[in-house]
Amino acid sequence: MLRLNSLQMRLTALLAVAGLAGALIYAGVTQWPLPQLLQWLRKDLALTIHAPMPLGIYGGMLASLIVLLPLAFWLAGQVMAPVSRLLRALEGAVASYRDGDFSFSIAIDRRDELGELIRMHNALGQTLREQRQHLVQRELLLDTVVQNTPVALVLTDAVGRIAYANIAARHLFHGGRNLVGLDFAELLADTPEALRRAVDSGEDALFTVEMDGGEETFHLSQRAFRLQGRPHRLQLFRRMTRELSRQEVATWKRVIRVISHELNNSLAPISSLAHSGAELARRGDIERLPGVFATIGERARHLHGFIAGYASFAKLPTPQPVAVEWAPFLEGLALHCRYRMATPVPQQPGHFDAVQIEQVLINLIKNAHESGGADDEVTLSLVETASELRIEVADRGPGMSETVLAQALLPFYSTKRSGTGLGLALAREITEAHGGRVTLANREGGGLSVSLRLPLMQAQAQVQVQASTR
């Protein structure tokens, strides 16, 4: 429904006025009063005025057009004046928004469509101002948090210059002075070699450096991403010494609990049996003594094996990698445990300490059989890439929760009542001694996969060094 004060109604009224004016001018020129006025001037006032030539239709229209054009121009100016003012105001508002200034508003009070557009524009500006204010507050909060975090943060651009650094990074690399604009590679030239090597690797790393008269352990996390369409790199240096100390204390407490539990389980029966044996000897009932002594010996052997297992983990020898032919190695492994090969056997020999890797695989395959899945689903995979050898043991058991996955490789951590928590920890220790790493992951469809990732180039270099020293 059209409103009386709408632009369309106003324009309609102006066009009607223009049309009526054109009709009146045409009638005045051709019919009345211009012809009568000229005749009265000629007759009654005796003025020498020649009789006007009849204008006709076209002449009247031309005369009407000459008179009507200035009127139409004035009416058009009246109609377009508010639109022109609004367009200029909107042009200024858009320019302000482009420059990031959202304080611009249009102070024009109208009750037509233009007024509605102005009110919507002002409401948009208010919304943008509020959002900008909230964004500034969040940026201020984020910058405060980042600046005061103990993790040293360095953001570099595509050419390696520092675009952002927090307080911890300034104290770590530049004595508290500003880092923005400096070349990060030049800044690292004066840092310890372990730190430079970790940064140059381009990957996450854990390294230890001499600092403030002692050793400080850092965890480096590196990520590459695009910021405003340009490549950047973020490095996070986190001090881990206190955290590692807490973890070490927690590990020792866990060790003490496990050893105490195992000692109590063995010493309590031994003490009870020794008391029973003494009582039987006092009574002269020597027939039952051999059984008592046999049980004591069995518990003592179990305790000795338990202590020996911990001692072997603590005194793990340095691996001696050699060229290992796969066929005899797998045949020997099959004598100790059952598994199914899931991949073809590589043609090239492996390079590792056969005794240590065999022990790791025996433990992993044993764990896979104890997972609760089908025995024929326990598989062994051997995959060689250009840089590493991946040995994977997989099962179809229930897998592990996220909490267990995060702690499964820690020494003495076990979800089994009778477990020592050394199987996966030993696998990690041996694999890392080879220069590799252990990864655990739940499988699609159920089950767990444990992968030993051994670097091929490093293993081959070790073999060559050993061969040259013989």
C-alpha positions in Angstrom: 0.0 0.0 0.0 1.4 3.4 -1.0 2.0 6.0 1.6 1.1 9.7 0.9 4.6 10.8 1.8 6.4 8.2 -0.4 8.7 9.1 -3.2 6.4 7.5 -5.7 3.5 9.6 -4.6 5.5 12.8 -4.6 6.9 12.0 -8.1 3.4 11.2 -9.3 2.1 14.6 -8.0 5.0 16.5 -9.6 4.4 14.7 -13.0 0.7 15.6 -12.7 1.6 19.2 -12.0 4.0 19.2 -15.0 1.4 17.7 -17.3 -1.3 20.1 -16.1 1.1 23.0 -16.6 1.9 21.8 -20.1 -1.8 21.6 -21.0 -2.5 25.0 -19.6 0.5 26.5 -21.5 -0.6 24.9 -24.7 -4.2 26.1 -24.2 -3.0 29.6 -23.3 -0.8 29.9 -26.4 -3.2 28.5 -28.9 -6.7 29.2 -27.5 -6.9 31.7 -24.6 -5.7 34.2 -23.5 -2.7 34.9 -25.7 -4.7 35.3 -29.0 -7.4 37.5 -27.4 -4.7 39.6 -25.7 -3.0 40.3 -28.9 -6.3 41.2 -30.6 -7.2 43.6 -27.8 -3.9 45.3 -28.0 -4.3 45.8 -31.7 -7.9 47.0 -31.8 -8.6 48.8 -28.5 -5.2 50.4 -27.9 -4.6 51.1 -31.6 -1.2 49.5 -31.4 0.4 48.5 -34.6 0.6 44.8 -34.1 0.4 42.5 -37.0 -2.1 39.7 -36.8 -0.4 36.6 -35.4 0.1 33.7 -37.6 -2.0 30.8 -36.4 0.4 28.5 -34.4 -1.3 25.3 -35.1 -0.7 22.1 -33.1 3.1 21.9 -33.7 3.6 25.6 -33.0 1.7 25.3 -29.8 3.6 22.3 -28.7 6.9 24.1 -29.5 5.8 27.1 -27.5 4.6 25.0 -24.7 8.0 23.1 -24.7 9.9 26.3 -24.5 7.9 27.4 -21.5 7.8 23.9 -19.9 11.5 23.0 -20.0 12.6 25.4 -17.3 9.7 24.3 -15.1 10.6 20.6 -15.7 14.2 21.3 -14.8 13.2 23.0 -11.6 10.8 20.2 -10.7 13.5 17.5 -11.4 15.9 19.4 -9.1 13.3 19.4 -6.4 12.8 15.6 -6.8 16.5 14.6 -7.0 17.9 17.0 -4.4 17.3 14.7 -1.4 18.5 11.7 -3.4 21.7 13.5 -4.4 22.3 14.5 -0.8 21.8 11.0 0.4 24.1 9.6 -2.3 26.9 12.0 -1.3 26.4 11.0 2.4 26.5 7.3 1.5 29.6 7.9 -0.5 31.3 9.4 2.5 30.1 6.6 4.7 31.5 3.9 2.4 34.8 5.7 2.2 34.9 5.9 6.1 34.1 2.1 6.3 36.8 1.4 3.8 39.3 3.2 6.1 38.1 1.3 9.1 36.2 4.2 10.6 32.7 3.1 11.6 31.7 6.3 13.5 30.0 7.8 10.4 26.2 8.3 10.6 23.8 10.3 8.4 21.8 13.0 10.2 18.8 13.4 7.9 15.3 13.0 9.2 12.9 11.9 6.5 9.7 9.8 6.6 9.9 8.2 3.2 11.9 5.4 1.6 15.0 7.4 1.8 14.5 7.9 5.5 14.1 4.2 6.0 17.3 3.6 4.1 19.1 6.2 6.3 17.8 4.5 9.5 19.0 1.1 8.2 22.4 2.6 7.3 22.7 4.1 10.8 21.7 0.8 12.4 24.4 -1.0 10.3 27.0 1.5 11.4 26.0 1.0 15.1 26.3 -2.7 14.7 29.7 -2.4 13.0 30.9 -0.1 15.8 29.8 -2.6 18.4 31.4 -5.5 16.6 34.6 -3.5 16.1 34.7 -2.6 19.8 34.2 -6.2 20.8 36.9 -7.3 18.4 39.3 -4.7 19.8 38.5 -5.9 23.3 39.1 -9.5 22.3 42.3 -8.6 20.5 43.5 -6.7 23.6 42.7 -9.7 25.8 44.4 -12.1 23.4 47.5 -9.9 23.2 47.6 -9.6 27.0 47.4 -13.4 27.3 50.0 -14.0 24.6 52.3 -11.4 25.9 52.2 -12.7 29.5 52.4 -16.4 28.7 55.6 -18.2 29.8 55.8 -19.8 26.4 58.2 -17.8 24.1 56.3 -17.0 20.9 58.0 -15.9 17.6 56.1 -15.2 14.4 58.2 -14.8 11.3 57.2 -13.7 7.8 58.1 -15.2 4.4 61.6 -13.7 4.4 62.4 -14.8 8.0 61.9 -11.4 9.7 60.1 -11.4 13.0 56.6 -10.0 12.7 55.5 -10.6 16.3 57.2 -11.7 19.6 55.9 -11.8 23.1 57.7 -10.8 26.4 59.1 -14.4 27.0 60.6 -14.4 23.5 62.2 -11.0 24.0 63.8 -12.2 27.2 64.9 -15.5 25.7 66.5 -14.1 22.5 67.2 -10.4 23.0 67.6 -9.5 26.6 64.1 -8.1 26.8 64.5 -5.8 23.9 62.1 -5.5 21.0 62.4 -8.2 18.3 60.0 -7.0 15.6 61.7 -6.4 12.3 64.9 -8.4 13.1 66.1 -11.3 11.0 65.4 -14.5 13.1 68.2 -16.5 11.5 70.7 -13.8 12.4 69.3 -13.7 15.9 69.8 -17.5 16.2 73.4 -17.2 15.3 74.4 -16.4 18.9 72.2 -19.1 20.4 73.3 -22.6 21.4 73.8 -25.1 18.6 71.0 -27.4 19.9 68.5 -24.6 19.6 69.6 -23.7 16.1 69.5 -27.3 15.0 65.9 -27.7 16.4 64.7 -24.6 14.6 66.4 -25.6 11.3 64.7 -29.0 11.4 61.3 -27.4 10.8 59.6 -29.9 13.0 58.6 -30.2 16.7 61.6 -31.1 18.9 62.8 -31.4 22.4 66.2 -30.1 23.2 68.4 -29.1 26.1 70.7 -26.1 26.3 73.0 -24.5 28.9 71.3 -21.5 30.4 71.9 -19.4 33.6 74.5 -21.8 34.9 72.4 -24.9 34.4 70.6 -27.1 31.9 67.2 -26.0 30.5 65.0 -28.3 28.5 62.7 -26.8 25.9 59.9 -28.1 23.7 59.8 -26.5 20.3 56.6 -26.5 18.3 56.6 -25.1 14.7 53.7 -24.4 12.4 53.5 -22.8 8.9 50.3 -21.0 7.8 49.1 -18.1 5.7 48.3 -14.7 7.4 46.6 -12.1 5.2 47.4 -14.2 2.2 51.2 -14.3 3.0 53.2 -17.3 4.4 54.2 -17.1 8.0 55.8 -19.4 10.5 55.1 -19.7 14.2 57.6 -21.0 16.7 56.7 -21.8 20.3 59.5 -22.4 22.8 58.2 -24.0 26.0 60.4 -24.5 29.1 60.0 -28.1 30.1 62.5 -28.5 33.0 60.0 -28.1 35.8 57.4 -30.2 34.0 59.9 -32.9 33.3 61.0 -32.8 37.0 57.4 -33.2 38.1 57.0 -36.1 35.6 60.2 -37.6 36.9 59.0 -37.5 40.5 55.7 -38.9 39.5 57.4 -41.7 37.6 59.6 -42.5 40.6 56.6 -42.6 42.8 54.9 -45.0 40.4 58.0 -47.2 40.4 58.1 -47.3 44.1 54.4 -48.2 44.2 54.9 -51.0 41.7 58.0 -52.4 43.3 56.4 -52.1 46.8 53.3 -53.9 45.5 55.3 -56.7 43.9 57.6 -57.1 47.0 54.7 -57.3 49.3 53.0 -59.9 47.1 56.2 -62.0 47.2 57.5 -61.3 50.7 54.2 -61.8 52.5 53.8 -65.4 51.4 57.5 -66.1 52.0 57.2 -64.8 55.5 54.1 -66.8 56.2 55.6 -69.9 54.7 58.8 -69.5 56.7 56.8 -69.2 59.9 54.7 -72.3 58.9 57.9 -74.2 58.1 59.4 -73.3 61.4 56.3 -74.5 63.2 56.3 -77.7 61.3 59.9 -78.3 62.1 59.2 -77.6 65.8 56.5 -80.2 65.7 58.7 -82.7 63.9 56.3 -82.8 60.8 59.1 -82.9 58.2 57.0 -84.5 55.5 55.3 -81.1 54.6 58.6 -79.1 54.7 59.7 -79.8 51.1 56.4 -78.4 49.8 56.9 -75.3 51.9 60.5 -74.8 50.8 59.4 -75.4 47.1 56.8 -72.6 47.4 59.3 -70.3 49.0 61.7 -71.0 46.2 59.1 -70.3 43.6 58.1 -67.0 45.1 61.8 -66.1 45.4 62.4 -66.9 41.7 59.4 -64.8 40.7 60.8 -61.9 42.7 64.2 -62.3 41.2 62.7 -62.3 37.7 60.8 -59.2 38.5 63.8 -57.3 39.7 65.9 -58.6 36.8 63.3 -57.2 34.3 63.5 -53.7 35.8 67.3 -54.0 35.9 67.4 -54.9 32.2 65.2 -51.9 31.3 67.5 -49.6 33.3 70.7 -51.1 31.8 69.6 -51.3 28.2 72.7 -51.7 26.0 73.4 -49.4 23.1 72.0 -50.9 19.9 74.4 -52.4 17.4 72.6 -52.1 14.0 73.7 -54.5 11.3 72.3 -55.7 8.0 69.4 -58.2 8.8 68.0 -60.5 6.2 64.3 -60.7 6.6 63.6 -64.3 5.9 65.7 -65.8 8.8 64.7 -63.0 11.1 61.0 -63.6 10.6 61.4 -67.4 10.9 63.2 -66.9 14.3 60.4 -64.5 15.4 57.8 -67.1 14.5 59.4 -69.6 16.9 58.5 -67.3 19.8 55.0 -65.9 18.8 52.2 -66.3 16.3 51.4 -63.7 13.7 50.2 -63.2 10.1 52.1 -61.2 7.6 50.0 -58.4 6.2 52.5 -57.1 3.6 55.1 -58.6 1.3 58.5 -59.1 2.8 60.9 -56.4 1.6 63.6 -57.4 -0.8 66.3 -55.2 0.8 67.7 -56.2 4.2 66.9 -54.2 7.3 69.4 -52.3 9.4 68.9 -52.6 13.1 69.9 -54.5 16.2 68.2 -57.8 15.6 68.2 -59.0 19.2 66.6 -55.8 20.6 64.0 -55.4 17.8 63.1 -59.1 18.1 62.5 -58.6 21.8 60.3 -55.5 21.1 58.2 -57.4 18.5 57.8 -60.4 20.8 56.3 -58.1 23.5 54.1 -56.2 21.0 52.7 -59.4 19.5 52.1 -60.9 23.0 50.2 -57.7 23.9 48.2 -58.0 20.7 47.2 -61.6 21.5 46.2 -60.5 25.0 44.0 -57.6 23.7 40.9 -59.8 23.4 40.7 -59.9 19.6 40.9 -63.0 17.4 44.4 -64.6 17.3 44.4 -64.8 13.5 43.9 -61.0 13.3 47.3 -60.3 14.9 49.3 -59.0 11.9 52.8 -57.8 11.2 53.5 -55.3 8.4 56.8 -54.2 6.9 56.8 -51.0 4.8 59.9 -49.2 3.5 59.8 -45.6 2.2 62.5 -43.4 1.0 63.4 -42.3 4.5 62.2 -44.9 7.0 61.3 -48.5 7.8 57.9 -49.0 9.4 57.3 -52.2 11.4 53.7 -52.4 12.5 51.9 -54.8 14.8 48.1 -54.7 14.7 45.2 -56.4 16.3 41.4 -56.4 16.4 40.9 -55.8 20.1 39.0 -53.0 21.7 41.8 -50.5 21.2 42.7 -47.8 23.7 41.0 -44.7 25.0 42.5 -41.3 24.5 43.7 -41.2 28.1 45.4 -44.5 27.8 47.0 -43.6 24.4 48.5 -40.5 25.9 50.2 -42.5 28.7 50.7 -45.9 27.3 54.4 -45.3 26.4 55.3 -44.0 29.9 57.4 -46.4 32.0 55.5 -48.5 34.6 52.1 -47.4 33.2 49.8 -50.5 32.7 46.1 -51.1 32.6 46.6 -54.8 33.5 46.5 -56.0 37.1 49.6 -58.1 36.7 51.3 -55.8 34.1 54.6 -54.1 34.9 54.2 -51.3 32.4 57.5 -52.0 30.8 56.5 -53.6 27.4 55.6 -50.4 25.5 58.2 -48.4 27.4 60.9 -50.8 26.4 59.7 -50.7 22.8 59.9 -46.9 22.9 63.4 -46.9 24.6 64.8 -49.3 22.0 63.2 -47.6 19.0 64.4 -44.1 20.1 67.9 -45.6 20.7 67.8 -46.6 17.0 66.9 -43.0 16.1 63.3 -43.8 15.5 60.0 -43.4 17.2 56.9 -45.4 18.3 53.4 -44.4 17.4 50.1 -45.9 18.6 46.7 -45.5 16.9 43.3 -47.0 17.1 42.3 -48.8 13.8 39.1 -48.2 11.9 36.8 -51.1 12.6 38.4 -51.7 16.0 41.8 -52.7 17.2 45.2 -51.1 17.8 48.3 -50.6 15.7 51.7 -50.0 17.1 54.3 -48.8 14.6 58.1 -48.7 15.0 59.5 -46.1 12.6 63.2 -46.6 12.0 65.2 -44.1 9.9 66.9 -45.9 7.0 69.6 -43.4 6.3 70.7 -43.2 9.9 70.8 -46.9 10.3 72.9 -47.3 7.1 75.3 -44.6 8.3 75.7 -46.4 11.6 76.4 -49.7 9.9 79.0 -48.0 7.6 80.7 -46.4 10.7 80.9 -49.7 12.4 82.3 -51.4 9.3 85.0 -48.8 9.0 86.1 -49.2 12.6 86.5 -52.9 12.5 
